[in-house]
Amino acid sequence: MTIQRPHPTAAPPATSAEIELKLALPGADPRTVGEQMAQLPMLADLAPVQQKLRNIYFDTPAQDLRQQRAALRLRSLRQGSGKTRWLQTLKTAGTATAGLSQRGEWEAAVHEGQLDPVALQGTPWPTLDQDGQWLAQLAPCFETESTRTLRLFTADDGSRIEVVLDVGSVRAGDQRAALCEVELELLKGSPDALFALAEHIAQRLPVLPATVSKAERGWRLLDGTTHAPRRARKLDLAEDTPVLPAAQSVLGEMLGQLVENLGGILQSDGPELVHQARVGWRRWRSALWLFKPLLGEAHPAPDTTALRPLLKALGAMRDLDVAALESLPQWADAYIAGDAERAQQWQAMETAVTAERRIRRSGLLSALESPPTGQALLALERWLHALPQAAWTPELAERGIADWAASRTKRLHSRLSTEVEEMAAADLDTAEGIEHQHNVRLLAKRTRYVLEALRTVLPKERTRRWQEQATELQTSIGAARDLMLLATLLEPLGVHAGILGFLRGVAAGRMAGD
C-alpha cells in the first residue's frame, strides 16, 4: 500500500450524513437499463452526467474497519473526457431503518492512488484507531468498477435527490460479481421524498429494495459468503425503549431479513435463502399481530395483496425443497430395500422432482421480477419509516417496550395453551381436529418468533420455557404435516404408485403413533 506523505495544506475533508435508498434491478439488462431509466417521466427531462468509477477498499489484515462497520476507500473518477480525480472517503457505522441507510461520510481530494493520513484529520478515524496501529497495516482488499449515470432530481416539496445508476462489477481476487443498482441519495429535504421517487421508478421498472452496501458485497465476495442466507438477528432493546421506536426496530429487522434473502435468491439457487425469506415474512406477520393495537386507524398496515404471487412461489419452492432434501432421503433405503426395480422407480422420482424444482425456480424468479412485487415491498418500507410519527400518542410516548411486551406475550401464550388443550381433546382424523392442529402450529410459530425478537426485555426463565414449548409444538406438528403432504406433492409429477402408497403408509403410521 502507498500512503501519501502528510500535506499540511491539504483541504479538510467534506463532511456529510449520507441518507440513501438502494434499489436492486432484478432481471435488468445492463446494456439497456440506462435507456429505460432515461425514459421515466420524472427523470426524462434531467440532464445525465456519466462517470467512470474505480473504488479501492482498504482494511487491516484483521479487518478492523469491517468489524467497526466502517469503510475506507480510494476512488478514481473520470467524467467524460476530463481528467481523472482521486477522492479518499471514510464512512462510519450508521443506521438502517425501513430501507433507508444513514451514515457519516468524510471525503477529501488526494493524489493518485495514495491514502493520505492528513485527510483523515477532522474525521472519526482517531476514535476508530485509538492506538494508532491501523494506518500502517492498511492494504487493498477488493475493488468495484462501474459506469455511473447521475441525475439531480427536485421533488415538488423542494427535496433534492441524487439519482445514481451504477453498472459494473465487484472484484475480490479472482472472484467477480455483477453490479447493477440504483441509489437515491437525499441531498436536501424529507426522506419520504426518496420513497416517492422509488415508487415512481418501481411502477415502470422491476425493483427490489436492497440492503447490502457495495463494501459489504466486496467482503462477502472475498470470504466466500456472497450467497449466505440472512437469519434473524438479535435486537438489543432496552426495557425503557419507547414502544413505537421499538416496534419500528423489530419490524424493520424482520422486513430486512425478507428483503435481503429475496436479493440472494436472484443470485443463487440456495434452498436456505428461500427458507429464510419465508421465515422473515412469517416473523413480520407475527410482529404485526404483536403491535396491532398500536396502529389502529391512525396508521393501518398496508395491503400486501400484490405479494401473494411471490409468497405462493416461495411456498411452492420450499415444499419441494423440504421433500427433496429432508423428507425423501430418510426413506430411500427403506423403500428400495435392495430391489433394483424399486431403485429405478426412486431414481425416476428424483429426476421428476429435480425437473419440477427448475420450473418452480423459474416461477419464483418471475415473481421477483414482477413490478408489483417491488412496489409492495417499497410500500411496506415507506409505511414502516413513518410509523413512529404516524401512530404517536402522548400515552404511547410514555410507555416502554418491556411493559407492552409482557402484556402481549402473556395473551399470546394463553391463546396457544387453550388451542393445545382443544387439540388434545379433538379427534385428529376429523376436519375439526386437523384445524386445531393447524392453529396450534401457527400460534406456536408466532409465539416463538415474538419471544425471540423481544427476549432482551422479557423475564428470562419464563421466556425460555415458553419458547421451548412453542418450538417443540412447531417441530412435531410440522414433521407430521410434511409427511402427510409428501404423497400429495409428488402425485402430479407422475411418481410411481408404489412410492406414493409407501409414503402414505409411513405418514399414517406416524400419525397413529403420535
C-alpha positions in Angstrom: 0.0 0.0 0.0 1.1 3.5 -0.7 0.4 6.1 1.9 0.9 9.7 0.8 3.2 11.9 2.9 1.3 14.4 5.0 0.5 17.7 3.3 -0.1 20.5 5.8 -2.1 22.5 3.3 -4.4 19.7 2.3 -8.1 20.7 2.3 -10.1 19.4 5.2 -12.5 16.5 4.3 -16.0 17.4 3.4 -18.5 16.1 6.0 -22.0 14.8 5.3 -24.6 12.5 6.7 -25.4 10.2 3.8 -29.1 9.2 3.7 -29.9 6.9 0.8 -32.3 4.3 -0.5 -30.8 1.5 -2.6 -32.7 -0.5 -5.3 -31.7 -3.7 -7.0 -32.9 -4.2 -10.6 -34.0 -7.9 -10.9 -33.8 -9.1 -14.5 -32.4 -5.8 -15.8 -30.2 -5.9 -18.9 -27.1 -3.8 -18.1 -26.9 -2.8 -21.8 -30.4 -1.2 -21.9 -31.3 -0.3 -18.3 -29.8 3.2 -18.7 -32.2 3.9 -21.6 -35.1 2.7 -19.5 -34.1 5.0 -16.7 -33.9 7.9 -19.1 -37.5 7.3 -20.2 -39.0 7.5 -16.7 -41.3 10.6 -16.7 -39.8 12.1 -13.6 -36.3 11.7 -15.0 -36.7 12.2 -18.7 -36.0 16.0 -18.7 -33.0 15.8 -16.4 -29.5 16.1 -17.9 -27.5 12.9 -17.1 -23.9 13.0 -16.1 -21.8 9.9 -16.8 -18.7 9.0 -14.8 -16.2 6.1 -14.8 -15.5 5.0 -11.2 -13.0 2.7 -9.7 -13.2 2.2 -5.9 -10.4 0.5 -3.9 -11.4 -0.5 -0.4 -8.7 -0.8 2.3 -8.6 -2.6 5.7 -6.2 -4.2 8.1 -5.4 -8.0 8.0 -7.7 -8.4 11.0 -10.5 -6.5 9.2 -10.7 -3.9 12.0 -12.7 -1.4 9.9 -15.2 -4.0 8.8 -15.7 -5.1 12.5 -16.5 -1.4 13.3 -18.9 -1.3 10.2 -16.7 1.4 8.7 -15.1 1.7 5.3 -12.1 3.5 3.8 -11.8 3.8 0.1 -9.9 5.5 -2.7 -12.0 6.5 -5.7 -10.8 7.4 -9.2 -13.4 9.4 -11.0 -13.4 10.5 -14.6 -16.2 12.5 -16.2 -16.4 12.4 -19.9 -13.0 13.3 -21.5 -11.9 15.2 -18.3 -9.0 14.4 -16.1 -9.2 11.6 -13.6 -9.6 12.8 -10.0 -8.9 10.8 -6.8 -11.0 11.0 -3.7 -10.5 9.4 -0.3 -13.6 8.6 1.7 -14.2 7.4 5.2 -17.6 6.0 6.1 -18.6 5.1 9.6 -21.2 2.7 11.0 -24.7 4.1 10.6 -28.3 3.1 11.0 -30.6 1.3 8.6 -34.3 1.9 9.2 -37.1 0.8 6.9 -34.8 0.5 3.9 -33.1 3.9 4.4 -29.4 3.8 5.4 -27.8 6.8 7.2 -24.1 7.0 8.0 -21.4 9.6 8.3 -19.2 10.3 5.3 -15.9 12.3 5.1 -14.4 12.9 1.7 -11.3 14.7 0.5 -9.3 15.0 -2.7 -5.9 13.2 -2.7 -3.1 12.4 -5.0 -3.3 9.5 -7.4 -3.7 6.1 -5.8 -2.4 7.2 -2.4 -4.1 7.2 1.0 -3.5 10.5 2.8 -3.3 10.4 6.6 -3.8 14.2 6.7 -7.2 13.8 5.0 -8.3 11.7 8.0 -7.8 14.6 10.3 -11.1 16.0 11.4 -12.8 12.7 10.9 -13.7 9.9 13.4 -10.5 8.0 12.4 -8.8 8.7 15.8 -11.8 7.2 17.5 -11.7 4.1 15.4 -7.9 3.7 15.6 -7.3 4.7 19.2 -3.9 3.1 19.4 -2.7 4.5 16.1 -1.8 1.0 14.8 -4.1 0.5 11.9 -2.8 3.0 9.4 0.4 1.2 8.7 -1.4 -2.1 8.3 -3.9 -0.9 5.7 -3.9 -2.8 2.4 -6.3 -3.1 -0.6 -8.9 -5.8 -0.1 -11.3 -5.5 -3.1 -12.4 -3.1 -5.8 -15.5 -2.0 -7.6 -15.6 -0.6 -11.2 -18.7 0.9 -12.7 -20.2 3.3 -15.2 -22.2 5.7 -13.1 -25.1 7.8 -14.6 -26.1 10.6 -12.3 -29.1 12.9 -12.3 -30.2 15.6 -9.9 -34.0 15.5 -9.1 -36.0 18.1 -7.3 -39.3 17.0 -5.8 -42.5 19.1 -5.6 -41.8 19.8 -1.9 -38.3 21.1 -2.7 -36.4 17.9 -1.7 -33.3 17.3 -3.8 -32.2 13.8 -4.6 -29.2 12.5 -6.4 -30.3 9.6 -8.7 -27.5 7.2 -9.4 -27.4 4.2 -11.7 -24.3 2.0 -11.3 -23.5 -0.7 -13.8 -20.3 -2.6 -13.4 -18.7 -5.3 -11.1 -17.3 -6.0 -7.7 -13.9 -7.8 -7.7 -12.1 -9.6 -4.9 -9.0 -11.6 -6.1 -10.2 -13.9 -8.8 -13.9 -13.5 -7.8 -16.2 -11.2 -9.6 -19.9 -10.3 -9.1 -22.1 -8.1 -11.4 -23.2 -4.7 -10.2 -26.5 -3.2 -11.4 -28.3 -1.0 -8.9 -29.9 2.4 -8.3 -29.1 4.6 -5.4 -31.3 7.5 -4.4 -29.4 9.9 -2.0 -31.1 12.7 -0.2 -29.2 15.9 -0.6 -31.9 18.1 1.0 -35.4 17.7 2.3 -37.6 14.9 3.5 -36.6 11.2 3.5 -40.2 10.4 2.3 -39.3 12.0 -1.0 -36.9 9.1 -1.5 -39.8 6.6 -1.2 -42.0 8.7 -3.5 -39.3 8.7 -6.3 -38.6 5.0 -5.7 -42.2 4.1 -6.1 -42.3 6.1 -9.4 -39.4 4.1 -10.7 -41.0 0.8 -9.5 -44.1 1.5 -11.5 -42.1 1.2 -14.7 -39.1 -1.0 -13.8 -38.9 -4.2 -11.7 -37.0 -3.2 -8.5 -36.3 -4.7 -5.1 -35.2 -2.8 -2.0 -31.6 -3.6 -1.4 -29.9 -3.6 2.0 -26.3 -4.7 1.3 -23.7 -2.0 0.6 -21.0 -2.3 -2.1 -18.4 -2.6 0.7 -20.3 -5.5 2.3 -20.7 -7.2 -1.1 -16.9 -6.9 -1.6 -16.3 -8.5 1.8 -18.7 -11.3 1.2 -17.1 -12.0 -2.2 -13.7 -12.1 -0.5 -14.7 -14.5 2.2 -17.0 -16.7 0.1 -20.3 -15.8 1.8 -21.9 -14.0 -1.1 -24.9 -16.3 -1.1 -25.1 -16.9 2.6 -28.7 -16.5 3.9 -29.6 -13.8 6.3 -31.0 -15.2 9.5 -32.9 -13.5 12.3 -30.7 -11.0 14.2 -30.7 -10.2 17.9 -32.0 -6.8 18.8 -30.6 -5.2 22.0 -33.7 -3.4 23.1 -33.7 -1.8 26.5 -36.7 -2.2 28.8 -37.4 1.6 28.7 -37.2 1.9 24.9 -40.4 3.7 23.8 -42.8 1.2 22.3 -43.1 2.9 18.9 -39.4 3.1 18.1 -39.1 -0.4 19.4 -41.9 -1.5 17.1 -40.1 0.1 14.2 -36.8 -1.6 15.1 -38.4 -5.1 15.5 -40.4 -4.9 12.3 -37.5 -3.4 10.4 -35.2 -6.2 11.3 -37.8 -8.8 10.1 -38.5 -7.0 6.9 -34.8 -6.7 6.3 -34.5 -10.5 6.6 -37.1 -11.0 4.0 -35.7 -8.4 1.6 -32.1 -9.5 1.9 -32.9 -13.1 1.2 -35.0 -12.2 -1.8 -32.0 -10.4 -3.2 -29.9 -13.5 -2.5 -32.5 -15.7 -4.4 -31.9 -13.6 -7.5 -28.2 -14.6 -7.4 -28.3 -18.1 -6.1 -30.4 -21.3 -6.0 -29.7 -22.0 -2.4 -32.7 -23.6 -0.6 -31.9 -21.9 2.7 -32.3 -18.5 1.1 -35.9 -19.5 0.2 -36.4 -20.8 3.8 -35.1 -17.7 5.5 -37.1 -15.4 3.2 -40.3 -17.2 4.3 -39.1 -17.1 7.9 -38.6 -13.3 7.6 -42.1 -12.9 6.2 -43.7 -15.0 9.0 -41.7 -13.1 11.6 -43.0 -9.8 10.1 -46.6 -11.1 10.3 -46.1 -12.2 13.9 -44.8 -8.8 14.9 -47.7 -7.1 13.1 -50.0 -9.0 15.4 -47.9 -8.0 18.4 -48.1 -4.3 17.6 -51.5 -4.2 16.1 -53.1 -2.3 19.0 -50.6 0.5 18.4 -51.7 1.1 14.8 -55.4 1.4 14.9 -57.0 3.7 12.3 -54.1 6.2 12.5 -51.6 4.0 10.7 -53.1 0.7 9.4 -50.7 -1.8 7.9 -50.5 -1.6 4.1 -52.3 -4.0 1.8 -50.0 -6.9 0.8 -52.2 -8.5 -1.8 -49.6 -7.8 -4.5 -47.2 -10.0 -2.7 -49.4 -13.1 -2.9 -47.8 -14.4 -6.1 -44.3 -14.1 -4.6 -45.4 -15.7 -1.3 -47.1 -18.5 -3.2 -44.0 -19.1 -5.3 -41.8 -19.2 -2.1 -44.1 -21.7 -0.5 -44.2 -23.9 -3.6 -40.4 -23.9 -3.7 -39.9 -24.5 0.0 -42.4 -27.5 -0.1 -40.3 -29.2 -2.8 -37.0 -28.4 -1.1 -38.2 -30.0 2.1 -39.3 -33.1 0.2 -36.1 -33.4 -1.8 -33.6 -32.5 0.9 -35.2 -33.6 4.2 -38.2 -36.0 3.8 -37.4 -38.3 0.9 -33.7 -39.1 1.6 -34.6 -40.6 5.0 -37.0 -43.2 3.4 -35.0 -44.1 0.3 -33.3 -47.2 1.8 -36.5 -48.4 3.4 -38.4 -48.3 0.1 -35.7 -49.7 -2.2 -34.6 -52.5 0.2 -32.1 -53.8 -2.3 -34.6 -54.1 -5.1 -33.2 -53.0 -8.5 -36.7 -52.2 -9.9 -37.6 -50.1 -6.9 -34.2 -48.3 -7.2 -35.1 -47.3 -10.7 -38.5 -46.1 -9.6 -36.9 -44.0 -6.9 -34.3 -42.5 -9.3 -37.1 -41.6 -11.8 -38.9 -39.8 -8.9 -35.7 -37.9 -8.1 -35.4 -36.9 -11.7 -39.0 -35.7 -11.8 -38.5 -33.7 -8.6 -35.4 -32.0 -10.0 -37.3 -31.0 -13.2 -40.2 -29.7 -11.2 -37.8 -27.7 -9.0 -36.4 -25.9 -12.1 -40.0 -25.0 -13.1 -40.7 -23.6 -9.6 -37.5 -21.7 -9.5 -38.4 -20.0 -12.8 -41.8 -19.1 -11.4 -40.1 -17.6 -8.3 -37.8 -15.5 -10.4 -40.7 -14.3 -12.4 -42.5 -13.2 -9.3 -39.4 -11.3 -8.1 -39.1 -9.6 -11.4 -42.7 -8.5 -11.4 -43.1 -4.7 -10.8 -46.0 -5.2 -8.3 -43.6 -7.1 -6.0 -41.2 -4.3 -5.7 -44.0 -1.7 -5.4 -45.5 -3.7 -2.5 -42.1 -4.1 -0.7 -41.4 -0.4 -1.0 -44.9 0.4 0.3 -44.0 -1.7 3.4 -40.8 0.2 3.9 -42.4 3.6 3.5 -45.1 2.7 6.0 -42.5 1.5 8.4 -40.5 4.6 8.1 -43.5 6.8 9.0 -44.6 4.5 11.9 -43.2 6.4 15.0 -44.7 9.7 13.9 -47.9 8.5 12.4 -49.0 6.3 15.3 -47.8 8.7 18.1 -49.9 9.5 21.0 -49.0 11.1 24.4 -49.8 7.8 26.2 -47.5 5.7 23.9 -44.7 8.3 24.2 -44.5 7.4 27.9 -44.8 3.6 27.6 -41.8 1.4 27.4 -41.5 -1.8 25.3 -41.0 -4.1 28.3 -44.4 -3.3 29.8 -46.1 -3.7 26.4 -44.2 -6.9 25.5 -45.1 -8.6 28.8 -48.8 -7.9 28.3 -49.0 -9.1 24.7 -46.8 -12.2 25.1 -49.0 -13.4 28.1 -52.0 -13.0 25.9 -50.3 -15.0 23.1 -49.2 -17.8 25.4 -52.7 -18.1 26.8 -54.2 -18.5 23.3 -51.6 -21.1 22.5 -52.4 -23.1 25.7 -56.1 -23.0 25.0 -55.6 -24.3 21.5 -53.3 -27.1 22.6 -56.0 -28.2 25.1 -58.6 -28.2 22.4 -56.4 -30.1 20.0 -55.7 -32.8 22.7 -59.4 -33.3 23.2 -60.2 -33.5 19.4 -60.1 -36.4 17.0 -57.2 -35.6 14.7 -58.7 -37.7 11.9 -61.6 -35.2 11.6 -61.7 -31.8 10.0 -62.1 -30.2 13.4 -59.0 -32.0 14.7 -56.9 -31.1 11.7 -58.0 -27.4 12.1 -56.9 -27.4 15.7 -53.6 -28.9 14.8 -53.1 -26.3 12.1 -54.0 -23.5 14.6 -51.6 -24.8 17.2 -48.7 -24.9 14.7 -49.4 -21.3 13.5 -49.7 -20.0 17.1 -46.5 -21.9 18.1 -44.6 -20.2 15.3 -46.0 -16.8 16.2 -45.1 -17.3 19.9 -41.5 -18.4 19.1 -40.9 -15.5 16.7 -42.3 -12.9 19.1 -40.4 -14.3 22.1 -37.1 -14.4 20.1 -37.4 -10.8 19.0 -38.3 -9.5 22.4 -36.2 -11.7 24.7 -33.9 -8.9 25.9 -36.9 -7.2 27.6 -38.9 -10.2 28.9 -38.4 -12.3 32.0 -35.6 -14.8 31.1 -36.8 -18.0 32.7 -40.4 -17.7 31.6 -39.4 -16.7 28.1 -37.1 -19.7 27.8 -39.8 -22.1 29.0 -42.4 -20.7 26.7 -40.0 -20.7 23.8 -39.0 -24.3 24.2 -42.7 -25.3 24.4 -43.5 -23.4 21.2 -40.5 -24.9 19.3 -41.4 -28.4 20.3 -45.0 -28.0 19.2 -44.0 -26.4 15.9 -41.4 -29.1 15.2 -43.6 -32.1 16.0 -46.6 -30.9 14.1 -44.5 -29.7 11.2 -42.8 -33.1 10.7 -46.2 -34.8 10.7 -47.6 -32.3 8.2 -44.6 -32.7 5.9 -45.2 -36.5 5.7 -48.9 -36.1 5.1 -48.3 -33.7 2.2 -45.5 -35.6 0.6 -47.5 -38.0 -1.5 -49.9 -35.2 -2.4 -47.0 -33.1 -3.6 -45.4 -35.9 -5.7 -48.5 -37.4 -7.3 -48.9 -34.7 -10.0 -45.3 -35.4 -11.0 -46.1 -38.9 -12.3 -44.3 -40.7 -9.4 -44.7 -44.5 -9.3 -47.9 -45.6 -7.4 -45.8 -47.9 -5.3 -43.8 -45.0 -3.9 -46.9 -42.9 -3.2 -48.5 -45.8 -1.4 -45.4 -46.4 0.7 -45.2 -42.7 1.7 -48.9 -42.6 2.6 -48.4 -45.7 4.8 -45.5 -44.1 6.6 -47.5 -41.0 7.2 -50.5 -42.9 8.5 -48.2 -44.9 10.8 -46.5 -41.8 12.2 -49.9 -40.1 12.8 -51.2 -43.2 14.6 -48.1 -43.4 16.7 -48.4 -39.8 17.7 
